[in-house]
């Protein structure tokens, strides 16, 4: 599993993209990413990155009934909590992904998970609460190790 988290726009070069494709496509690896505090700049660059990395496989919403979000993998994620800055709602996490060979090769959240895991609670941080981020990240890590 590879994890990417950030606030700023960024890009990978051709050699890095080729190596990542090999990790994801024949390798069965997982790339997990989230936008720090819901950063719009990171979100936009991540979407460009996925379009370059896998041009025939766009990001799609991960459905609420997907095993990734259930006790089948780890925690039941039907009632996770967004921070007030992200609307404060409860429900399934708003994740997107790219499936390759029936495996979520890319799992992405436009809402913060990483800062929440570090107990950062910025008033303007658009993301998940610590408890919810811990469960979401736990499921993603467990899922990435499954055959």
C-alpha positions as CSV (number, residue, x, y, z in Angstrom):
1,X,0.0,0.0,0.0
2,X,1.1,3.5,-0.9
3,X,-0.3,6.5,1.0
4,X,-0.4,10.1,-0.3
5,X,-1.7,13.0,1.8
6,X,-1.2,16.7,1.2
7,X,-2.4,20.3,0.8
8,X,-0.6,21.5,-2.3
9,X,-0.8,20.8,-6.0
10,X,1.8,18.2,-7.1
11,X,2.7,15.9,-10.0
12,X,4.7,12.8,-10.7
13,X,7.1,12.4,-13.6
14,X,6.8,9.7,-16.3
15,X,9.1,7.2,-14.6
16,X,7.2,7.5,-11.3
17,X,3.9,7.0,-13.1
18,X,5.2,3.9,-14.8
19,X,6.4,2.5,-11.5
20,X,3.0,3.2,-9.9
21,X,1.1,1.6,-12.8
22,X,3.2,-1.6,-12.3
23,X,2.4,-1.5,-8.5
24,X,-1.4,-1.2,-9.2
25,X,-2.1,-3.1,-12.4
26,X,-0.2,-6.3,-12.5
27,X,1.0,-6.0,-8.9
28,X,-2.4,-5.8,-7.2
29,X,-1.2,-3.0,-5.0
30,X,-3.3,-0.2,-3.4
31,X,-2.9,3.5,-3.5
32,X,-4.7,5.4,-0.7
33,X,-4.8,9.2,-0.7
34,X,-6.7,12.0,1.0
35,X,-6.7,15.8,0.8
36,X,-5.3,17.3,4.0
37,X,-8.2,19.3,5.5
38,X,-10.1,19.0,2.3
39,X,-7.5,21.0,0.3
40,X,-9.0,22.0,-3.1
41,X,-5.5,22.3,-4.6
42,X,-4.6,18.7,-3.6
43,X,-8.0,17.4,-4.8
44,X,-7.6,19.0,-8.2
45,X,-4.0,17.7,-8.7
46,X,-4.9,14.2,-7.4
47,X,-7.7,14.0,-10.0
48,X,-5.3,15.1,-12.8
49,X,-2.8,12.5,-11.5
50,X,-5.3,9.7,-11.7
51,X,-6.3,10.7,-15.2
52,X,-2.6,10.5,-16.2
53,X,-1.9,7.4,-14.3
54,X,-4.9,5.3,-15.5
55,X,-6.6,7.3,-18.4
56,X,-9.1,4.5,-19.1
57,X,-10.1,4.1,-15.4
58,X,-11.7,7.2,-13.9
59,X,-12.4,7.7,-10.2
60,X,-15.9,6.5,-9.3
61,X,-17.8,6.7,-6.0
62,X,-17.3,3.6,-3.8
63,X,-20.8,2.4,-3.1
64,X,-22.1,2.3,0.5
65,X,-22.7,-1.5,0.3
66,X,-19.1,-2.2,-0.9
67,X,-17.3,-4.8,1.3
68,X,-14.6,-2.1,2.0
69,X,-17.1,-0.2,4.1
70,X,-18.4,-3.2,6.1
71,X,-17.5,-5.6,8.9
72,X,-16.6,-8.1,6.2
73,X,-13.3,-6.2,6.0
74,X,-13.1,-4.5,9.5
75,X,-15.4,-1.9,10.9
76,X,-19.0,-1.1,9.8
77,X,-18.6,2.4,8.3
78,X,-22.3,3.2,7.9
79,X,-22.2,6.0,10.5
80,X,-18.9,7.8,10.3
81,X,-18.8,11.5,11.3
82,X,-17.6,14.5,9.2
83,X,-16.1,17.5,11.0
84,X,-18.3,20.6,11.3
85,X,-16.2,22.3,8.5
86,X,-17.2,19.5,6.2
87,X,-20.9,19.7,7.1
88,X,-20.9,17.6,10.3
89,X,-23.0,14.9,8.8
90,X,-23.0,11.2,9.6
91,X,-23.2,8.3,7.2
92,X,-21.0,6.2,4.9
93,X,-17.6,7.7,4.1
94,X,-17.5,9.7,0.8
95,X,-14.8,7.7,-0.9
96,X,-13.9,7.4,-4.5
97,X,-11.8,4.8,-6.2
98,X,-10.5,2.9,-9.2
99,X,-11.1,-0.8,-9.4
100,X,-8.7,-3.1,-11.3
101,X,-9.4,-6.8,-11.5
102,X,-12.2,-6.5,-8.9
103,X,-9.8,-4.8,-6.4
104,X,-9.9,-1.1,-5.4
105,X,-6.5,-0.2,-6.6
106,X,-7.0,3.5,-5.8
107,X,-9.0,4.7,-2.8
108,X,-9.4,8.4,-2.4
109,X,-11.1,10.8,0.0
110,X,-11.5,14.5,-0.8
111,X,-12.1,14.9,2.9
112,X,-9.2,14.8,5.4
113,X,-8.3,11.5,7.1
114,X,-4.6,11.8,7.8
115,X,-4.6,15.0,9.9
116,X,-7.5,13.5,12.0
117,X,-5.3,10.4,12.6
118,X,-2.8,12.8,14.2
119,X,-5.5,14.4,16.4
120,X,-5.3,17.7,14.5
121,X,-8.7,19.4,15.0
122,X,-8.4,22.7,13.0
123,X,-11.7,24.6,13.0
124,X,-11.6,24.9,9.2
125,X,-10.4,21.3,8.5
126,X,-12.8,19.6,6.2
127,X,-12.6,15.9,7.1
128,X,-13.5,13.1,9.4
129,X,-13.4,13.1,13.2
130,X,-10.5,11.1,14.8
131,X,-12.7,8.1,15.6
132,X,-14.1,7.9,12.1
133,X,-10.8,8.5,10.4
134,X,-9.3,5.6,12.5
135,X,-12.0,3.2,11.3
136,X,-11.9,4.3,7.7
137,X,-8.1,4.0,7.6
138,X,-8.2,0.7,9.4
139,X,-10.5,-0.7,6.8
140,X,-8.4,0.6,4.0
141,X,-5.2,-0.9,5.4
142,X,-6.9,-4.3,6.1
143,X,-8.5,-4.3,2.6
144,X,-5.1,-3.6,1.0
145,X,-3.6,-6.7,2.5
146,X,-6.5,-9.1,1.4
147,X,-5.8,-11.4,-1.6
